[in-house]
Amino acid sequence: MTFAQTLDRFLTLARELWSSQAGWILLLSALTGLLYLLPDEASVSLSLALVLVLATLTVFWVKVAASEGHLDASAFQGKTPDWLGYLGVVLGTFTVFVALALVLVLPVLFLPFSIVVFGFLWIGLALLLVLYEPVVYVEATGFGDALGKTWTLLRRFERRGALLEARFWYPLLLGLAVVVPQFFLPAQGLVAAISNFLVALVQIPWFVAQLVVLYENIWREDAAEPSG
C-alpha cells in the first residue's frame, strides 16, 4: 500500500466512523474540552473515566472494521459493545507492556549512559505496542485472553519484519501527525477547552483508522508475512 493509498484509507475510515458514530465522537470530544475548565481533582477523575470509555469503544470500532471492512452505519447494525469484555482487552494489553517497562526499562536508569539506553528501550516498547495492539484488539475477548495473546506475540516477536516496512510506518506517521497540534495548544482555560475539543474531533476517528489500517496491512491473512 502506497502512502497515497494509506491516506485515502485513513480518510475513508474516519469519514465512515463520523457518519455512523457522530454522537459518541461529539460527546467524547466535548468531555475532552471540558477537562480544561475543571479543577484539577475533578479533571483527573473525568480524564480517567474518559480514557476508559474511549478505549473500550475503540476496541469495539476496530473489531467491527476488521469483520465488516468498513465503519458506516450498516457495519454496526445489530452490534453493541461488550463494555466489560472490551475494557478487559485494553487493560490486558497494556498490563503486559507496563510490566515489561517496569522490569526492563526502569532498571536501565541505574546504568552508565542510562538516558540513551532508556530512550531506545522506551521507543522499542512503543513500536511493539503499535505493532501488536491492533491484532489483540481484534482477536481478544477479555482481560485474560488479551494478556495471553499480547505476551505470546512479544515472546515470539511476531511479524517483526513489518517494523522495517512502509506498511507499518505510513500508518504510524499519519497517526502521529494529529498529535503534533497538541504541543501548541494552551494548557488551561476556555481557549484550551475549545482547541482540544476541535482537535479531539479529528483525533478520535483518526486513531481508530490507524489501528484498522495497521491490522489490515500486517495482520489480515492476505497481508501477513510468515511468522517464522
N, C-alpha and C positions, 0 to 999 in steps of 0.2 A: 504494500500500500504506500503510495507516494505521499508527500506532505500535503499536497492539494487534496488528495482523496481523504486523508485523515481529517483535515479541517472540514471538508464537506460532511463527513460522517458526524463529527462533533456538532456542527450546526444543525444537522437533521435531527439528531437525538435530542439536543437541547430544545429545539422548536417543538418537537413532539411531546416532550415532557411538559413544557409550558402549556401546550394545548389541552393536555389531559389532567395535569396536576397543579393547575394555577393556584387553586385555593391553598394548598399546602405550601407552595413556594412563597406566596404572598404572606401567609401567616408566619412562617419561619423567618422570612426576611424582615418583617415588621418587628418581631421579637428580637432579632439581632440588632436592629437600630435602637430599640428600647433599652438595651443593655447600657448604652452610653448616656442615658438620662437618669439611671437609678443610682442610689447609694451603693457603696462597694459591697456590703453584705448581701443586699438583695440582688445585685448584679451577678455575684458569684453563684447564688442559688439558681437564678434563672438561666445562667450560662450553662450550668451542668445539666439542667433539665432539657435545654435546647439541644445540646450536643447529643444526648441520649436519644431524643426523638428523631433528630435528623439522621443519626447513624442507623437507627432501626429502619426508617423509611428508605434510606439509601440502599440497604441490603434488599429490601422489597423491590425497589425500582430496578436494581441490577439483575435480580432474578427474573423479573418479568421480561426485561430486554433480552436476556440470554435465551429464554424459552420462546419468545414470540418474534424476536428480531426487530422489534420496533417498540415505541413508547407512546403511541397515540391512544385515544380513548378506547378503541377496540381491543387493545392489548390488555386492558385492565378489567374487561367485562368478566364478572364472576370471581374476581380475585380481591382478597383483602389481606393485609399484612398480619403475620403471626408475631405480635408485638414482643412477647417474651422470648420466643424462639429466635427471632432475628436480632434482638438485643443481645442474646447469648452468643450469637455468631460473632458480633463485633467484639464483645468482651473476651471471648475465647481467642480470637485472632490477636488482639493487642496484648493479652496476658503473656503470650509466648515471647513477643518482641520486647516487652518491658522486662521480663525475666532475663532475656539474653543481654539487654542493655546493662542490667544490674550486675550480671555475672562477668560479662566480657569487657564492657566499655568503662565502667566506673573505676575498676582497679588500675586501668591504664594511667589514670591521673597521678599515680604514685611512681611512675617510671620516668626515666630521662626522656626528654622530647615529648612529654606526655600530651601536650596540646595538639601537636601534629598528628600523633597516632590516634588520639581521641577523635579528632576531626575525621580522619579516614575511616575509622570503625563506625562512627555515627552515620556518615554518608553511606557506607556499605549496608548497614542495617536498614536505613531509609529506602534505599533502592530495592532491597529484598522485600520490604513491606509493600512497595508499589507493585512489584512483580507478582507476589503471592496473594495479596488482598483480594483481587477480583475473583480468582478461582475459588477461594474459600467462601466468599460471599455467595457465589452461585451454587456451590455444591453442599455446603454445610447446612445443617438444620437446627443446631443449637450449640450451647456452650461447649460441651464435651466433644462434640463432633468437630467443631472449629478448632479446638485445642489440638486434637489429634491430627487433623489434616494439615494445620499450619506447621506443627513440629515435624511431620513426615516430609513435607515439601522442603523445609530447611535442611533436614538431615540428609536428604538425597540430593539437595541442590538442584531441584528440578528446573528444566528449561533455562539453565544458566547461560546458554548461548544467546538467548534473546537480549541479555544485558548489553551486548555489543552490537545490536542491530537497530536499524531505523524504526522497525515496527514497535520497539519499546520506547525509544527516545522521542519520536514525534508526539505520541500522546502525552508523555511526561512533560515535555516542554510546553505544549499547548495548555496543559493543566496548570503549570507554574505561571503562565502568562497572566492569569487572572488573580494571582496572589500579589503581584507587584504593586497594584494601586493602593493596597492597604498600608504600605510603608509611607505613603504620602498623605494619609488621611489624618484629620485632627483626632486627638486622644479622648476628648470628652466634650459634652455639650450638644446643643441642637444640631449644629452643622455636622458633627461627628455622627450623630444618630441618622440624619438624612443620608449622608455619604455612605455609611455602612449598610443601610437599607438598600440603596441603589446597587451597591457592589454585590450584596448577597443575592439580589435578583438574578444576577449573571452567574455568580459562583456556584450556586446550588445545582442548577441543571448542567453546568459545565463540568463539575467534578463527577457527577453521575455519568456523563458522557465519557469522561476519561476512563473510568473503571470499565465501562461497557466495551470501549474500543480496545483497551488492553486485553480484556478477556477474548474478544473476537480475534485479535491479532496473534495472540500467543497460546491461548488455551483451548479454543474451539478445535474440534477434531481435524478439520481441513487446514488449520493454520499451525498446529502444534508440531514441533520437531520431535524426533525420538528422544525419550528421556535419558537414554544411555545409562 
